[in-house]
Amino acid sequence: MMAGVGGGNDFQWCFSQVKGAIDEDVAEADIISTVEFNYSGELLATGDKGGRVVIFQREQESKNRLLSRGEYNVYSTFQSHEPEFDYLKSLEIEEKINKIRWLPQQNAAHFLLSANDKTIKLWKISERDKRAEGYNLKDEDGRLRDPFRITTLRVPVLMPMDLMVEASPRRIFANAHTYHINSISVNSDYETYLSADDLRINLWHLEITDRSFNIVDIKPANMEELTEVITAAECHPHQCNVFVYSSSKGTIRLCDMRAAALCDRHSKFFEEPEDPSSRSFFSEIISSISDVKFSHSGRYMMTRDYLSVKVWDLNMENRPVETYQVHEYLRSKLCSLYENDCIFDKFECCWNGSDSAIMTGSYNNFFRMFDRNTRRDITLEASRENSKPRAMLKPRKVCTGGKRKKDEISVDSLDFNKKILHTAWHPKENVIAVAATNNLYIFQDKVN
Amino acid sequence: MLGKGLKRKLEQEEENDVMSCPQDASPTCYWLQRQTVLNLSLLKLHSRPGHSDPGLARRVLITNTLRHIQDELRGEGGPIPQPFPSTGAPLGVVDGCRERPADCGVEVQSEGSLTPVSRLEEDRHLLLCLSPSISRQQPPSSSVIKDSFTSALAEIEDLCPTVGITTLFTTEMGRSLTSDPNSRQTHPDLSEMNSGLDSVSSLSDSALSVFGHTPSLLTDFSLDDFLFTEIDSLLFDNVPCGSSLSASSGASKVVSMVTDDLVKTLTGYGNGGTSQSALPSNQTFKLDLNELDHIMEVLVGS
């Protein structure tokens, strides 16, 4: 058995929980479209195609249950976005949540940003576990009392009540994006954040909703000359003036907001020269970057394109320092994947808390993890068959040709409808959340 | 074809073989894949996926793929009835000027600028001309056309061997259809054809909604001209399949006529423009309504 990835040699990934409906018929609205842990890892948020946000909270570890860490239970559910209609273009604006980003916690309440194609909303999630009783002017059921009958005054008393978690929209940042929002990222100053669509990136102040600064604009004067779009953007985790954005041509630009108001000119330009021997009709499409993530340290960034994950050193622009093949066996199937549109799937990637491992999804409900130190990699599957509590996950292998060994699965038997696009890693512990269509799987390491 | 873990069938195996041909294998394989990619790209650009905005990134990627193929075809030189494969360089090798230099953020053409739209359109119609003619000249080692689009085109040609080039696209752009197949300028633009489809679709949305709208990336600068002159000829003057379609309703009549024009144009190219400008008599045009429907289904990828 392969030594574990992500935390040392005694490491094994085990099933912990699965959330979501079991039946085969998946409602489109239930498909999970984003997953994100908050800064402490206590909360885990998911967004779905139906515009809903579900937040799970980790229960406190109890001394009785030593074999597993705290489980995640539903904490709050709310409808974040509704479908809208753009009358000018006669097009529907989907309510699908493209991204959720948490704000760092500054008081008892939790704040997150959720974005669909056009609008970003700041939500406040707060707890209420006390209720005031003993009002003077109204009864317990809310009816107004007749003032002439009030003979004494009393001070209302706070009485405990069942915990209620309320989500309320505190800010709505709308009408700033002509194209579809693909990324939002909170700045390290905790006052501003950026939002990126296909052609523009805007900088917002969290308190101000009626305007934003446009900091990147790659729209050409003549749209027919458009050959490249923005695919993802992220703020640097420590330097509040630095952000990066990736493109559909496989390039990443790092920009410094101190240099100019409009950051059309990059400070650094990251691109790996193309390997001429592997050129095909689909070279550009598979080079399109679907996700970019800074490491927690801020020294590296990771990009995901269709077939691989690359780790870049911010000080070296001409090539990545590490490249990991996610599913190279698909290279010979690109034409079919182009036909059925799978080649346009946007996979995300994530770092673990210590930046020693990275994770990304694949097809057939497989997801892959790469240990940067040992260079080991592992393929695991999110499926109900492995869903006994604390069941260890067995590594999976795809057979690329020749004789198929037992337990291997051949490339042509892969289910391309079961794709893992969204994964998240707990910021401090070895707990991962994997979204498989409408189900959310939570795996954790085996506690010895 | 790659689906829910079902066992592959034999024709899928063959198709997968085609798709997975390495580039430096037979040029036929490469040509076939290129043709497939070309057809798929065109289909994708013209299909409208639902009521929401299909997404700019996807369209840009498909359009770029199409442009790469156009560049290749242009770089290989002369169009139509070149015996295949007679180009000097092996087709699997990418022309040096198209490799992206490492320090260049935006892909540049050899002339250092993006392909002007007018050149782009020249080549798109060229590709459409190329499709039927190349498919008629079967590559030596392949006897079965595996791609549905190409096979549909082949069917069309089989059915209409003598239909000449339509008069539809004459004069308005100062171009006339001559019998010289090698001259690019004489053939009408695909954009004109698109805008023709667009303008007709604006007239009868229900019947023509399958055509979708021309992607904004590709111009239809002749739309105005086309609207005011060609519509008339399109709707009222063209009766190539009048007898078989006269019984159909107005909407479907328009549909049939448009498809018919498409068919005629394709076949016209396929013939290398050998026929004269006047349409032959209706009797030789044997497509009936069922086959037109079939063609439409193939074209819009339903």
Interface residues (C-beta under 8 A of the other chain):
Chain A: K89 L91 E92 I93 E94 D117 Y179 H180 N182 D198 L199 M223 E224 E225 L226 T227 E228 V229 T231 S248 K249 T251 R253 F269 E271 E272 P273 E274 P276 R279 S280 F281 F282 E284 I285 S288 N318 S332 K333 L334 C335 S336 L337 Y338 E339 N340 D341 C342 F344 N364 D412 S413 L414 D415 F416 N417
Chain B: M1 L2 G3 K4 G5 R8 E15 N16 M19 S20 Q23 Q33 R34 T36 V37 L40 K44 H51 S52 D53 G55 L56 A57 R58 V60 L61 T63 N64 T65 R67 H68 I69 V94 E99 R100 A102 D103 G105 V106 E107 L114 V117 S216 L217 L218 T219
